[in-house]
Structures are given as structure tokens and as C-alpha cells.
Amino acid sequence: MNHNQQSNDGKHDDDSALSDFLASLMDYTPTIPDELVEHYLAKSGFQCPDVRLIRLVAVATQKFVADVASDSLQHCKARQAAVVKDKRDKQQKDKRLILTMDDLSKSLREYGVNVKQQEYFADSPSTGMDPASRDE
């Protein structure tokens, strides 16, 4: 078997796998609805009548969101672990993880998305309150 036949067989296998994958998208219902994906694709100037392509974009978007959420969780855990080390004297009863904009921003920055906080952004419930009422 010569090299060209091997290349053609490999290309045929790739095409077959891609066709099988695209066909499987017809049976898959992604978390992100087709209508939402179509709306944002149309808003960016992209029109496509093929549902398989719409679902492929939905699956890619779902993966991106899951990756960002997972990375944000890791940043959150690392941040809270650092706080616990600083406060070893106190017993920490509250084990809840609190995702902050800093955690999300760090995670998004790894994917090339820069998020800037607005000047009016409040990180605590007491931000923007009258100083006299904060002490109550």
C-alpha cells in the first residue's frame, strides 16, 4: 500500500467520523437551546439553515461555559484555602464556596476574555449604604 492510499483511507475515516458525529447531533438536545444559538449567530451576521451546525455551536458553547465554571471553582477553592491558612486560630464552620467576580475574571482571562468591573460594582451588600446605617 502506498502513501497516497493511506492518506486517502485516513481522510475517508476522518470524513466518516465527522459525518457520524454531525448525524448524532440530530438526536442530541444541548443545554443551550437552538433558538438562542440561532439568535446570537444571526445577530453576528451568520445565517445557517442546518440544525446540525447550530447544535455544534451549542455544544462548543456549553463546553466553554463548563470549562470557565470549572476553572472559576478552582480559583475560588484556592482563594478560600489561602484565607483558611491565614486564620487558623478560628474554626471555620461555614464551608460554602462563594464565587466572586475576581475568580470569574481570572478564569476568563485564561481564555482571552477580559472582564472589567464597573465603577459602581458592589462586592458587598453594605456598599453604597449610608455609613450611619452600616453600623446597625
C-alpha positions in Angstrom: 0.0 0.0 0.0 1.5 3.3 -1.0 1.4 6.6 1.0 -1.4 8.1 -1.1 -3.7 5.2 -0.4 -3.0 5.5 3.4 -3.7 9.3 3.2 -7.0 8.7 1.4 -8.0 6.0 3.8 -7.2 8.3 6.8 -9.1 11.1 5.1 -12.1 8.8 4.5 -12.1 7.7 8.2 -12.0 11.3 9.3 -14.8 12.3 6.9 -16.8 9.3 8.1 -16.2 10.1 11.8 -17.3 13.7 11.1 -20.4 12.6 9.3 -21.3 10.2 12.1 -20.7 13.0 14.7 -22.9 15.5 12.8 -25.6 12.9 12.4 -25.5 12.2 16.2 -26.2 15.9 16.8 -29.7 15.5 15.4 -30.5 13.2 18.3 -28.8 15.3 20.9 -30.6 18.1 22.8 -28.0 20.6 24.0 -28.3 22.6 27.2 -28.3 25.8 25.2 -31.5 26.0 23.1 -31.2 26.1 19.3 -33.3 29.3 19.2 -30.8 31.1 21.5 -27.8 30.0 19.4 -29.6 31.0 16.2 -30.4 34.4 17.7 -26.8 35.2 18.5 -25.5 33.8 15.3 -28.0 35.9 13.4 -27.0 38.9 15.5 -23.4 38.5 14.4 -24.5 38.2 10.7 -24.3 34.4 10.4 -27.4 32.6 8.9 -27.4 28.8 8.7 -30.4 26.6 8.0 -28.5 23.4 9.0 -29.6 22.4 12.6 -26.5 20.2 12.9 -24.2 23.3 12.7 -26.4 25.2 15.2 -26.1 22.3 17.6 -22.4 22.1 17.1 -22.1 25.7 18.1 -24.3 25.0 21.1 -22.1 22.1 22.2 -19.0 24.1 21.8 -20.5 27.0 23.8 -21.7 24.5 26.5 -18.1 23.2 26.7 -16.7 26.7 27.0 -19.1 27.6 29.8 -18.4 24.4 31.7 -14.6 24.9 31.4 -14.9 28.5 32.6 -17.1 27.4 35.5 -14.7 24.6 36.5 -11.7 26.9 36.3 -13.5 29.6 38.4 -14.3 26.9 41.0 -10.6 26.1 41.2 -9.7 29.8 41.7 -12.4 30.0 44.4 -11.1 27.0 46.2 -7.5 28.3 46.1 -8.5 31.7 47.3 -10.6 30.3 50.2 -7.8 27.8 51.1 -5.4 30.8 51.4 -7.9 32.6 53.7 -8.1 29.5 56.0 -4.3 29.3 56.3 -4.3 32.9 57.4 -7.0 32.4 60.0 -6.0 29.0 61.5 -6.9 30.3 65.0 -10.6 30.5 64.2 -12.6 27.3 63.5 -14.3 27.8 60.1 -17.8 26.5 60.3 -19.0 27.9 57.0 -17.8 25.6 54.2 -19.7 27.3 51.4 -17.8 28.3 48.3 -18.5 31.9 47.2 -17.7 32.7 43.6 -16.5 36.2 43.2 -16.0 38.4 40.1 -12.3 38.1 40.7 -12.5 34.3 40.4 -14.5 34.5 37.2 -12.3 37.3 35.8 -9.2 35.2 36.4 -10.7 32.2 34.7 -12.0 34.2 31.7 -8.6 35.9 31.3 -7.1 32.4 30.7 -9.4 32.1 27.7 -8.6 35.6 26.4 -11.7 37.3 27.7 -11.0 40.4 29.7 -13.7 41.5 32.2 -13.5 44.9 33.8 -15.6 45.8 36.8 -17.7 48.9 36.5 -17.0 51.7 39.0 -20.4 51.2 40.6 -19.9 47.5 41.1 -20.6 46.4 44.6 -18.8 43.4 46.1 -20.5 43.6 49.5 -24.2 44.2 50.4 -23.2 47.2 52.5 -21.5 49.1 49.6 -23.4 52.2 48.8 -25.2 52.3 52.1 -25.2 55.3 54.4 -22.3 54.9 56.8 -24.6 55.5 59.8 -26.8 52.6 58.8 -23.9 50.2 58.3 -23.1 50.0 62.0 -26.6 48.8 62.9 
